[in-house]
Amino acid sequence: MLKDEDPPELRKALEWLVRLNDDRAPPDLERRFQAWLAASARNRAAWDEANALWAGMDPVKAEFDTLRRRDRAISRRRLIGGLAGLAVAGAGGWHVSRPWFRADHVTDAGEVRDIALADGSLVNLGSRSALSVDLGPERRLVRLLRGEGFFAVAPDPRPFAVRALGGEVAALGTRFNVCLQGGRVDVAVAEHAVSLKLPGLPAVELGQGWQSSYGRDYIAPPVQAEPDSIGAWRQGRMIFRNTPLGEVLAEIARWRGGSISAWGSGVAAVPVTAIFDTNAPDAALETIVQTLDLRMVDLPGGITLIRGG
């Protein structure tokens, strides 16, 4: 469920998600939504965060339709709260539905897609990912709704940016990787530079061979990236260096499908250093279980639990 301390803009953004996808929506709803979206940077950030919150699951639309059929007079507060509860309970397991999330490009678990944008830019879209594209007359904007993409930006007078989780990765004539995982966005630069921008914080520039991450209210200090790790998934590799097991399992789940969670005290924090094949996520999971002496429990609905031995 949504908590009282959640920003009011996020609550409003979730309400817009529900209303815009209601087949009984009034004709002027889109105009009013666009006016709300343009009213402030906080609204735009909340809209991106709302999309990211929902973009991890595909039962949401079905549940939305079920609730509507069951009670046509159901209140928006109940509907938003109930679906938000589903989001918290099921985050990490499900793929995006294009009509529901307004994504232009979507990939399923294990699928990688090459996308040529109208401006000549190229996007390698990773497994279980979704993005929308807005190539306007004054700027080029791509919204990464979930997952991962490697961007090769074509020269153009219009600025190019990737928006994810309320922040922007502004290209400075470059090739770079952006990964949205949970409440964090990881950015690594393979060529030239980018500028990380978050409302209310100073911009941070990342040069070639450097990486950083950001969340709702922070941008981490840049650190040097291992050259072979930037966009390694494009060569079929998942590379982890002292990465907490919880993050490793989330990445494997993007390629395997379903949801994988670490259970037990300290299990999610166990550091993992390994290289796995993106085409063999089950083998990666089995290696982790055996090497770390853990137990794997498969539950209905594509849910897998990794527990201490």
C-alpha positions as a Markdown table, in Angstrom:
| # | Residue | x | y | z |
|---|---|---|---|---|
| 1 | Met | 0.0 | 0.0 | 0.0 |
| 2 | Leu | 1.0 | 3.6 | -0.4 |
| 3 | Lys | 2.3 | 5.2 | 2.8 |
| 4 | Asp | 1.3 | 8.5 | 4.3 |
| 5 | Glu | 4.8 | 9.9 | 3.9 |
| 6 | Asp | 4.8 | 9.2 | 0.1 |
| 7 | Pro | 4.9 | 12.5 | -1.9 |
| 8 | Pro | 1.5 | 13.8 | -2.8 |
| 9 | Glu | 2.7 | 14.2 | -6.4 |
| 10 | Leu | 3.3 | 10.4 | -6.6 |
| 11 | Arg | -0.2 | 9.7 | -5.3 |
| 12 | Lys | -1.6 | 12.0 | -8.0 |
| 13 | Ala | 0.6 | 10.4 | -10.7 |
| 14 | Leu | -0.8 | 7.0 | -9.8 |
| 15 | Glu | -4.3 | 8.4 | -9.9 |
| 16 | Trp | -3.6 | 9.7 | -13.4 |
| 17 | Leu | -2.3 | 6.2 | -14.4 |
| 18 | Val | -5.6 | 4.7 | -13.4 |
| 19 | Arg | -7.8 | 7.4 | -14.9 |
| 20 | Leu | -6.0 | 7.5 | -18.2 |
| 21 | Asn | -6.5 | 3.8 | -18.7 |
| 22 | Asp | -10.2 | 3.8 | -17.8 |
| 23 | Asp | -12.4 | 3.3 | -20.8 |
| 24 | Arg | -14.9 | 5.7 | -19.3 |
| 25 | Ala | -12.5 | 8.6 | -19.2 |
| 26 | Pro | -14.0 | 11.9 | -20.3 |
| 27 | Pro | -12.8 | 13.4 | -23.6 |
| 28 | Asp | -10.8 | 16.3 | -22.0 |
| 29 | Leu | -8.9 | 14.0 | -19.6 |
| 30 | Glu | -5.7 | 13.9 | -21.7 |
| 31 | Arg | -5.7 | 17.7 | -21.9 |
| 32 | Arg | -6.0 | 18.1 | -18.2 |
| 33 | Phe | -3.3 | 15.4 | -17.6 |
| 34 | Gln | -0.9 | 17.3 | -19.9 |
| 35 | Ala | -1.6 | 20.5 | -18.0 |
| 36 | Trp | -0.8 | 18.8 | -14.7 |
| 37 | Leu | 2.3 | 17.2 | -16.1 |
| 38 | Ala | 3.7 | 20.5 | -17.4 |
| 39 | Ala | 2.9 | 22.4 | -14.2 |
| 40 | Ser | 6.1 | 21.5 | -12.3 |
| 41 | Ala | 9.3 | 19.4 | -12.4 |
| 42 | Arg | 8.0 | 17.5 | -9.4 |
| 43 | Asn | 4.9 | 16.4 | -11.3 |
| 44 | Arg | 7.1 | 15.2 | -14.2 |
| 45 | Ala | 9.4 | 13.3 | -11.8 |
| 46 | Ala | 6.4 | 11.8 | -10.0 |
| 47 | Trp | 4.9 | 10.6 | -13.3 |
| 48 | Asp | 8.2 | 8.9 | -14.3 |
| 49 | Glu | 8.4 | 7.3 | -10.9 |
| 50 | Ala | 4.8 | 6.1 | -11.1 |
| 51 | Asn | 5.5 | 4.5 | -14.5 |
| 52 | Ala | 8.7 | 2.9 | -13.1 |
| 53 | Leu | 6.7 | 1.5 | -10.1 |
| 54 | Trp | 4.1 | -0.1 | -12.3 |
| 55 | Ala | 6.5 | -1.2 | -15.1 |
| 56 | Gly | 7.6 | -4.3 | -13.3 |
| 57 | Met | 4.4 | -6.3 | -13.5 |
| 58 | Asp | 1.9 | -7.5 | -16.0 |
| 59 | Pro | -0.9 | -8.8 | -13.8 |
| 60 | Val | -1.7 | -5.2 | -12.9 |
| 61 | Lys | -3.9 | -4.4 | -15.9 |
| 62 | Ala | -5.8 | -7.7 | -15.4 |
| 63 | Glu | -6.3 | -6.9 | -11.8 |
| 64 | Phe | -7.4 | -3.3 | -12.7 |
| 65 | Asp | -10.0 | -4.7 | -15.1 |
| 66 | Thr | -11.2 | -7.3 | -12.5 |
| 67 | Leu | -11.7 | -4.7 | -9.9 |
| 68 | Arg | -13.7 | -2.5 | -12.3 |
| 69 | Arg | -16.0 | -5.3 | -13.3 |
| 70 | Arg | -16.5 | -6.4 | -9.7 |
| 71 | Asp | -17.5 | -2.9 | -8.5 |
| 72 | Arg | -18.1 | -0.2 | -11.1 |
| 73 | Ala | -18.4 | 2.3 | -8.3 |
| 74 | Ile | -15.1 | 1.4 | -6.6 |
| 75 | Ser | -13.4 | 4.6 | -5.3 |
| 76 | Arg | -10.1 | 5.7 | -6.9 |
| 77 | Arg | -8.6 | 5.7 | -3.4 |
| 78 | Arg | -9.3 | 2.0 | -2.9 |
| 79 | Leu | -8.3 | 1.2 | -6.5 |
| 80 | Ile | -5.0 | 3.1 | -6.3 |
| 81 | Gly | -4.2 | 1.7 | -2.8 |
| 82 | Gly | -5.0 | -1.8 | -3.8 |
| 83 | Leu | -2.9 | -1.8 | -7.0 |
| 84 | Ala | -0.1 | -0.1 | -5.2 |
| 85 | Gly | -0.2 | -3.0 | -2.8 |
| 86 | Leu | 0.2 | -5.4 | -5.7 |
| 87 | Ala | 3.1 | -3.4 | -6.9 |
| 88 | Val | 5.0 | -3.7 | -3.6 |
| 89 | Ala | 4.1 | -7.4 | -3.3 |
| 90 | Gly | 5.1 | -8.3 | -6.8 |
| 91 | Ala | 7.8 | -5.9 | -7.9 |
| 92 | Gly | 10.5 | -7.5 | -10.0 |
| 93 | Gly | 8.6 | -10.3 | -11.6 |
| 94 | Trp | 6.3 | -9.2 | -14.4 |
| 95 | His | 6.6 | -7.7 | -17.8 |
| 96 | Val | 5.1 | -4.4 | -19.0 |
| 97 | Ser | 1.9 | -4.2 | -21.1 |
| 98 | Arg | 2.2 | -1.6 | -23.8 |
| 99 | Pro | -1.3 | -0.2 | -23.7 |
| 100 | Trp | -1.1 | 0.1 | -19.9 |
| 101 | Phe | 2.2 | 1.8 | -19.7 |
| 102 | Arg | 2.3 | 3.6 | -23.0 |
| 103 | Ala | 5.6 | 2.2 | -23.9 |
| 104 | Asp | 6.8 | 2.3 | -27.5 |
| 105 | His | 9.2 | -0.6 | -27.2 |
| 106 | Val | 9.0 | -3.6 | -24.8 |
| 107 | Thr | 11.1 | -6.7 | -24.4 |
| 108 | Asp | 10.2 | -9.9 | -22.5 |
| 109 | Ala | 12.5 | -12.0 | -20.3 |
| 110 | Gly | 15.6 | -13.1 | -22.3 |
| 111 | Glu | 14.8 | -10.9 | -25.2 |
| 112 | Val | 17.2 | -8.2 | -26.6 |
| 113 | Arg | 16.1 | -5.8 | -29.3 |
| 114 | Asp | 17.9 | -3.3 | -31.5 |
| 115 | Ile | 15.9 | -0.1 | -32.1 |
| 116 | Ala | 16.8 | 2.5 | -34.7 |
| 117 | Leu | 15.2 | 5.9 | -33.8 |
| 118 | Ala | 14.0 | 8.3 | -36.4 |
| 119 | Asp | 16.9 | 10.7 | -35.7 |
| 120 | Gly | 19.5 | 8.0 | -36.5 |
| 121 | Ser | 20.2 | 7.2 | -32.9 |
| 122 | Leu | 20.5 | 3.5 | -32.0 |
| 123 | Val | 19.2 | 1.8 | -28.8 |
| 124 | Asn | 20.0 | -1.8 | -27.7 |
| 125 | Leu | 17.1 | -2.6 | -25.4 |
| 126 | Gly | 17.9 | -5.3 | -22.8 |
| 127 | Ser | 15.8 | -8.1 | -21.3 |
| 128 | Arg | 12.5 | -7.2 | -19.7 |
| 129 | Ser | 12.8 | -3.6 | -20.5 |
| 130 | Ala | 10.4 | -0.8 | -21.7 |
| 131 | Leu | 10.9 | 2.7 | -23.1 |
| 132 | Ser | 8.9 | 5.4 | -24.8 |
| 133 | Val | 10.3 | 7.9 | -27.4 |
| 134 | Asp | 9.5 | 11.5 | -27.9 |
| 135 | Leu | 11.5 | 13.2 | -30.7 |
| 136 | Gly | 10.2 | 16.7 | -30.6 |
| 137 | Pro | 11.2 | 19.8 | -32.6 |
| 138 | Glu | 13.3 | 21.2 | -29.8 |
| 139 | Arg | 14.6 | 18.1 | -27.9 |
| 140 | Arg | 14.9 | 14.3 | -28.1 |
| 141 | Leu | 13.6 | 12.5 | -25.0 |
| 142 | Val | 13.6 | 8.8 | -24.3 |
| 143 | Arg | 11.8 | 7.5 | -21.1 |
| 144 | Leu | 13.3 | 4.3 | -19.8 |
| 145 | Leu | 10.3 | 2.8 | -17.9 |
| 146 | Arg | 12.2 | -0.2 | -16.7 |
| 147 | Gly | 15.1 | -2.5 | -17.4 |
| 148 | Glu | 18.2 | -1.5 | -19.4 |
| 149 | Gly | 19.3 | 0.2 | -22.6 |
| 150 | Phe | 22.6 | 1.1 | -24.4 |
| 151 | Phe | 22.3 | 4.3 | -26.3 |
| 152 | Ala | 24.4 | 5.4 | -29.3 |
| 153 | Val | 23.3 | 9.0 | -29.9 |
| 154 | Ala | 23.3 | 10.4 | -33.5 |
| 155 | Pro | 24.5 | 14.0 | -34.0 |
| 156 | Asp | 21.6 | 16.5 | -34.1 |
| 157 | Pro | 21.1 | 20.1 | -33.0 |
| 158 | Arg | 18.4 | 19.0 | -30.6 |
| 159 | Pro | 19.6 | 17.8 | -27.1 |
| 160 | Phe | 19.1 | 14.1 | -26.3 |
| 161 | Ala | 18.3 | 12.8 | -22.8 |
| 162 | Val | 17.1 | 9.6 | -21.2 |
| 163 | Arg | 14.7 | 10.1 | -18.4 |
| 164 | Ala | 14.3 | 7.4 | -15.7 |
| 165 | Leu | 13.0 | 7.5 | -12.1 |
| 166 | Gly | 12.6 | 11.3 | -12.1 |
| 167 | Gly | 16.1 | 12.1 | -13.3 |
| 168 | Glu | 17.7 | 12.7 | -16.6 |
| 169 | Val | 20.8 | 11.4 | -18.4 |
| 170 | Ala | 21.7 | 14.2 | -20.8 |
| 171 | Ala | 23.9 | 13.1 | -23.7 |
| 172 | Leu | 26.9 | 15.1 | -24.7 |
| 173 | Gly | 27.5 | 13.3 | -28.0 |
| 174 | Thr | 28.0 | 9.9 | -26.6 |
| 175 | Arg | 27.5 | 6.2 | -26.1 |
| 176 | Phe | 26.3 | 5.1 | -22.7 |
| 177 | Asn | 24.4 | 2.5 | -20.7 |
| 178 | Val | 21.4 | 3.2 | -18.4 |
| 179 | Cys | 19.9 | 0.5 | -16.1 |
| 180 | Leu | 16.8 | 1.0 | -14.0 |
| 181 | Gln | 16.6 | -1.5 | -11.2 |
| 182 | Gly | 14.2 | -1.0 | -8.3 |
| 183 | Gly | 14.7 | 2.4 | -6.8 |
| 184 | Arg | 18.0 | 3.1 | -8.5 |
| 185 | Val | 19.4 | 4.1 | -11.9 |
| 186 | Asp | 22.9 | 3.0 | -12.9 |
| 187 | Val | 24.7 | 5.0 | -15.6 |
| 188 | Ala | 28.0 | 4.1 | -17.3 |
| 189 | Val | 29.7 | 6.0 | -20.2 |
| 190 | Ala | 31.4 | 4.1 | -23.0 |
| 191 | Glu | 32.3 | 7.2 | -25.1 |
| 192 | His | 32.4 | 10.9 | -24.6 |
| 193 | Ala | 30.3 | 12.1 | -21.6 |
| 194 | Val | 26.8 | 12.6 | -20.1 |
| 195 | Ser | 25.3 | 14.9 | -17.5 |
| 196 | Leu | 23.2 | 13.4 | -14.6 |
| 197 | Lys | 20.4 | 15.8 | -13.6 |
| 198 | Leu | 18.0 | 15.4 | -10.7 |
| 199 | Pro | 15.5 | 18.1 | -9.6 |
| 200 | Gly | 16.9 | 20.2 | -6.7 |
| 201 | Leu | 20.5 | 18.8 | -7.0 |
| 202 | Pro | 23.6 | 20.1 | -8.9 |
| 203 | Ala | 24.2 | 18.2 | -12.2 |
| 204 | Val | 27.0 | 15.7 | -12.2 |
| 205 | Glu | 29.1 | 15.1 | -15.4 |
| 206 | Leu | 30.3 | 11.6 | -16.2 |
| 207 | Gly | 33.2 | 11.2 | -18.6 |
| 208 | Gln | 34.2 | 8.2 | -20.7 |
| 209 | Gly | 35.0 | 5.1 | -18.6 |
| 210 | Trp | 33.1 | 6.4 | -15.5 |
| 211 | Gln | 29.9 | 5.4 | -13.8 |
| 212 | Ser | 27.5 | 6.6 | -11.2 |
| 213 | Ser | 24.0 | 5.9 | -9.9 |
| 214 | Tyr | 21.1 | 8.0 | -8.6 |
| 215 | Gly | 17.8 | 7.6 | -6.7 |
| 216 | Arg | 14.9 | 9.8 | -5.9 |
| 217 | Asp | 17.0 | 12.3 | -3.9 |
| 218 | Tyr | 20.7 | 11.6 | -4.5 |
| 219 | Ile | 23.4 | 11.2 | -7.1 |
| 220 | Ala | 26.3 | 9.0 | -6.0 |
| 221 | Pro | 29.9 | 10.1 | -6.5 |
| 222 | Pro | 31.3 | 8.9 | -9.9 |
| 223 | Val | 33.7 | 6.0 | -9.9 |
| 224 | Gln | 35.7 | 4.4 | -12.6 |
| 225 | Ala | 34.0 | 1.6 | -14.5 |
| 226 | Glu | 35.7 | -1.6 | -15.6 |
| 227 | Pro | 35.9 | -1.3 | -19.4 |
| 228 | Asp | 34.4 | -4.8 | -20.0 |
| 229 | Ser | 31.5 | -4.2 | -17.7 |
| 230 | Ile | 29.8 | -1.3 | -19.6 |
| 231 | Gly | 26.9 | -2.8 | -21.5 |
| 232 | Ala | 28.3 | -6.3 | -21.0 |
| 233 | Trp | 24.9 | -7.8 | -21.4 |
| 234 | Arg | 25.1 | -6.9 | -25.1 |
| 235 | Gln | 27.8 | -9.6 | -25.4 |
| 236 | Gly | 25.7 | -12.0 | -23.4 |
| 237 | Arg | 27.4 | -11.5 | -20.0 |
| 238 | Met | 26.3 | -10.5 | -16.5 |
| 239 | Ile | 29.3 | -9.2 | -14.6 |
| 240 | Phe | 29.2 | -8.8 | -10.9 |
| 241 | Arg | 32.1 | -7.5 | -8.7 |
| 242 | Asn | 31.3 | -7.6 | -4.9 |
| 243 | Thr | 27.7 | -7.1 | -5.8 |
| 244 | Pro | 25.1 | -7.7 | -3.0 |
| 245 | Leu | 23.2 | -11.0 | -3.7 |
| 246 | Gly | 19.9 | -9.3 | -3.7 |
| 247 | Glu | 20.9 | -7.1 | -6.7 |
| 248 | Val | 22.4 | -10.2 | -8.5 |
| 249 | Leu | 19.1 | -12.1 | -8.1 |
| 250 | Ala | 17.2 | -9.1 | -9.5 |
| 251 | Glu | 19.4 | -9.0 | -12.5 |
| 252 | Ile | 19.2 | -12.8 | -13.1 |
| 253 | Ala | 15.4 | -12.5 | -12.8 |
| 254 | Arg | 15.3 | -10.0 | -15.7 |
| 255 | Trp | 16.8 | -12.7 | -18.0 |
| 256 | Arg | 15.1 | -15.7 | -16.4 |
| 257 | Gly | 11.6 | -14.4 | -15.9 |
| 258 | Gly | 9.5 | -14.6 | -12.7 |
| 259 | Ser | 10.6 | -13.1 | -9.4 |
| 260 | Ile | 13.7 | -14.1 | -7.3 |
| 261 | Ser | 14.0 | -13.0 | -3.7 |
| 262 | Ala | 16.6 | -13.6 | -1.0 |
| 263 | Trp | 15.2 | -14.6 | 2.4 |
| 264 | Gly | 16.9 | -14.8 | 5.7 |
| 265 | Ser | 19.1 | -12.6 | 7.8 |
| 266 | Gly | 22.0 | -11.1 | 5.8 |
| 267 | Val | 21.4 | -13.3 | 2.7 |
| 268 | Ala | 20.6 | -10.4 | 0.4 |
| 269 | Ala | 23.8 | -8.6 | 1.4 |
| 270 | Val | 26.2 | -11.5 | 0.6 |
| 271 | Pro | 28.8 | -10.1 | -1.9 |
| 272 | Val | 29.0 | -11.9 | -5.2 |
| 273 | Thr | 31.8 | -11.8 | -7.8 |
| 274 | Ala | 31.1 | -13.7 | -10.9 |
| 275 | Ile | 30.5 | -13.7 | -14.7 |
| 276 | Phe | 27.3 | -15.4 | -15.9 |
| 277 | Asp | 25.8 | -16.1 | -19.4 |
| 278 | Thr | 22.6 | -14.1 | -20.0 |
| 279 | Asn | 21.4 | -17.0 | -22.1 |
| 280 | Ala | 21.7 | -19.5 | -19.1 |
| 281 | Pro | 20.1 | -17.7 | -16.1 |
| 282 | Asp | 19.0 | -21.0 | -14.6 |
| 283 | Ala | 22.6 | -22.2 | -14.6 |
| 284 | Ala | 23.7 | -18.9 | -13.0 |
| 285 | Leu | 21.1 | -19.4 | -10.2 |
| 286 | Glu | 22.1 | -23.0 | -9.6 |
| 287 | Thr | 25.8 | -21.9 | -9.4 |
| 288 | Ile | 25.0 | -19.3 | -6.8 |
| 289 | Val | 22.9 | -21.7 | -4.7 |
| 290 | Gln | 25.6 | -24.4 | -4.7 |
| 291 | Thr | 28.6 | -22.1 | -4.2 |
| 292 | Leu | 27.0 | -20.1 | -1.3 |
| 293 | Asp | 25.4 | -23.2 | 0.2 |
| 294 | Leu | 21.9 | -21.8 | -0.1 |
| 295 | Arg | 18.5 | -23.4 | -0.7 |
| 296 | Met | 16.1 | -22.6 | -3.6 |
| 297 | Val | 12.4 | -22.9 | -3.2 |
| 298 | Asp | 10.1 | -22.5 | -6.2 |
| 299 | Leu | 6.6 | -21.2 | -5.5 |
| 300 | Pro | 3.5 | -20.8 | -7.8 |
| 301 | Gly | 3.3 | -17.7 | -10.0 |
| 302 | Gly | 7.0 | -17.8 | -11.0 |
| 303 | Ile | 8.2 | -16.8 | -7.6 |
| 304 | Thr | 11.6 | -18.3 | -6.4 |
| 305 | Leu | 13.0 | -17.9 | -2.9 |
| 306 | Ile | 16.7 | -18.2 | -2.1 |
| 307 | Arg | 17.3 | -19.0 | 1.6 |
| 308 | Gly | 20.2 | -19.8 | 3.9 |
| 309 | Gly | 21.1 | -23.4 | 4.0 |
